[in-house]
């Protein structure tokens, strides 16, 4: 049995969802794909799929096997690339997941500069604020903002992400500038739905959580841009990262309040599956990203002369 071809057939069936589509993808026959998968099952002594007339479903053993098979095939591709003519050049398609607002505001220049340095690497960016499953959804790497908990993935911190509570000058003129978190008006809190609940405790965060429990009206959203726009319009106050509000603070549209109660920074992390051998394209991207924004990111270069 050619175990490499058998693994390729097995992974293709998983990716395509059927033996027929896998055969089309590989440019071979349905019968040969079925033969390879059957040989692999016999060799491993486990059933990899539960088959029905319309669909195939991975067994528990199949779920474990597909991760290892993908890893082995990627290592083989890396080995072939390292021994080929382009051994020193990153190449291939890089699948990236990134938070919506950060990607829109700050990722485009990085991708532009990365592509100039690595023209043989293709980029596919999917933006989403939910926590994607890097392995199951086929991503090479994900950018995440928060305080990451332990997992089976590798996480490398890129830069700190400062959080500031801010409101418009018009709002503060109308409602006054709070001097302590207890002075905040609960129904004016513009709440981000995905705010990390695992942050270290602080008087400000405790007050905001209490506001969430007490308020009878207000605004909440899973998109920070909406909340920033609402804050600029004078509809309330928002706790947002400086990469989103730094420009508005610098232009005077927003003012930082309760600065002395500012919570501990979050972090921008690059997250990727645990592999001993990283694909060249992924290793090069991680190295590039690690140095791109510097120790103090440019979005923190703002002056807030009116901050309280």
N, C-alpha and C positions, 0 to 999 in steps of 0.2 A: 504494500500500500504506500502511495505517495502521500505522506502525512501533511506536507505543506499544501498540496492541492486539495486535500480533504478539508483542511482548516479553511482554505479560501472558499470552498463550496459552502461549508457550514456557515461562515460569517456572511456570505452573500445571501443565503436563505434568510438569516436573521434580519439583515439590512433591508431586503426587498419584500419580505413578508410571505414569500411563496417560492416553491421550487421552480416553477415556470419562469417567474420574473428573474430569479437568480440565474437560471440558465441563459436567459436573454442578456443579462448583464455581463456574464462571463463569456458569452459567445460560444456556448456549447449546448449539449442536449440535456433535456430534463432527466433522461435516464442516467446520464453520467453523473449529474449532480446528486441524484438519489443514491447512486452507487457509492459515491465518495462519502456521503453522510452516513450511510449504512456501515461502511468500512470503519469510519471513525467511531461510531457507536460500538461496534464489535470490539475494536481495539481498546477502547476505554472501559468497556463493560458496563455502560450506562445508556439509558435512553435520553437523547438530547431534545427530542420534540414529541409533543402529543399532537397527532395529526387528525384533522377532520376533513370532510370533503371540500370545505371552503377555505380553511385557514390552518396554519401551523402555530403551535404555542410552545414556547420554551419550557422544559421541565426545570426543576430546581438545579439539577446537575447541568443542564444546558445553560442556565444563567451564569453559573460559575465558569463554565467552559468558554463562553463567548468572550468574557473579559480577558482571560488568559490567551485565547487564540488571537484576539486583536493585538494584544501586546506582543506576542511572538511574531506575527506578521509585520508589525511596525518595526520591530527590531531587525527583521530580515531586510526590509526596505531600507532602513538606515545603514545596515552593513553594505548593501549593494551600492547605496549612494556614496558611502565613505570610500569604497574601493573603485568607484567610477571616476569619470573625467571631472565631475563637478564635486569632488569630495570636500572642498572647502567652501562651497556655496550653498546657502540655504535655499530650499526649493520645495514646491508643493503648496497645497491649499491649507491655510490656517483658519480654523473655525474658532471664533471668539464670541463670548457672551459678555455683555457690559451693561451697567445701569443706564437707564434712558437719558436722564439729564446730564450725567457726566460724559457720556458718549457724545451727545449732541454738542455740548459746550467745549469739551477739552480733548476729545480723542482724535478728531480729524487731522489736526496738525501732526500728531504723533504718527498716525498711519501714513500720512504723506511723506514724512521724513524717513520712516522705516522702509517704505517702498523704494525710495530713492537709493537707499543703501543696500536693499535686498530685492532687486527687481524680479527675481525668479520666484518669489513667494507671493501667492495669491491670498487675498484677505476676504473672509466672509464674516461680517459682524452682525450678530443678532442682539438687539437691545431689548431688555426686559428687566423690570425691577423685582420680579420674584426670584427666589433662590433656585436656579436651574440645577438639574442633576447633570453634572459635567460629563460623566461616563455614559449614562443611559441616553442622553440627548445628543451624543456625538460631538461634544465640544473638545477642542484641544486645550483650551484655557478659558478661564472666566475672571473678570474683574469684579471684586466685591468690596462694598463699603460697610464697615461695621466693626464690631469686636468679635472676631471669629472664635467659635468654640472648636474643640478638638474633633477631628474627623479622620477618615481614611485618606483624605486628600492632602497634598502639600500646599502650604500657603506661605507666600513671601510678602512681607510688608513693603510697600513702595514709598508712600509718604503718609504723614499724619493728616487727618481730616478734622479741622476745627469746626465746632458747632457754636453758633452765636444766636442769641435771641434778639430779634430786631423788629422795629415798627417804623412807620413813616413819620416824618416830622409833624404832619397834619394830625395824625392819630394822637401823638404825644401832646400836642397843643390842646386838643380837645379833651383828652382823658387824663392828662398828667403823666409825668415820667415816674414809673415805679422805682422805689428805692430798695425794696426787698421783694422776694418772690411772693410773699403773702399779699402784696399790694396788687397783684395781677387780677384781671377781671376774667373769670373762667370762660364765659360765653364768647370772649374775644380771641380765644386761643385757636389759631389756625393749625390744626393737627395733621401731621404726616402719619398715615396709617401704618407704614412699614417701619416706624421708628424702633430701633433695637431696644427691646425690653431688658437685655442683659447688661446694660451699662452700669457702671459703678454709681452708687447712690450719691445724690447731691441735693441740697435744698431746692435748687431750681427744678431739677427733674422730678423731685417729689411733688412740688407745687403743680407742675404741669400734669402729672398723673392724677393728682387730686382734682384738677380742673376738668379732666376728661370724665371723671366719675360724677362730678357735681353739676356740670352744665346741662341745661335743658335745651339749649340751642347753640349753634355755632357751625363751623365749617371744618370738614376733614376730607382728605384726599390721599390717594396712593400715588399722586404725582406732585412733586415739590414745586414745579414751575407754576402750577395753579395757585399754590399757597403763597409763593413769592409775589406773584402778580396781585393777589388779594391784599397782601401786606403793603405793597407799594400804593395801592388804591386807598389805604387807610381803613381797611376792614378789620384789622386786628394785629396781633403780633405772632411771629412764627419763629420756631427754632429750626434753623437750616444751616447746612454746611457752607463754609465761606467760598467754596468753588462755585456756588450758585448765587450768593448774595454779595460777594466782594465788589463786583462792578457797581451794583446799586448803592452800596455803602459809600464807595469812592465818589459817585456822582451826587450824593446827597439825597437820593430817593429813599434810602433807609438809614436808620440810626441804630447802633448797637445799644441795647439796654441791659442792665444788670450784669455788666461785664465781669464784676468781681465774683459772680456766681457761675461763671461759664463752666459747663461740664467738661470732663476729661475728653480729649480728642478721640475720634474714631481712627480708623486707618483705611487706606486704599490698599487692597491686597490683590495679588495675582495668585490664582488657585488653579492647580492642575493635578491630574492623576499621579499617584505614586508609581514612578517607573525608574528603574536603575539606569536605563538608557533613554534619554530624551531625544526625540526627533530633532534634527539640526534646526529646522524651522522654528520649533518651539523654544529651544535653548537660546537661539539668537534673539527671538522676540522678547523673552524674559530679561535677558541681559540689557537689551535696548531700553525696555520700559523702566528697568531699575534705575537707570541713570538719567532718564529724559527730563523729569520734573525737578531734579535737584533736591537738596535737603529741605529747602523752604520753597514750596511751589509758588509760581507767579501769581496765582489767584489770591494769595495772602498778602500781596504787596498793595495794600490800600491804606488810606488815611481816613480816619473817622473822627474828625476834630470835634464833632458834636456828641460823641458817644457819652453815655451816662454810666 
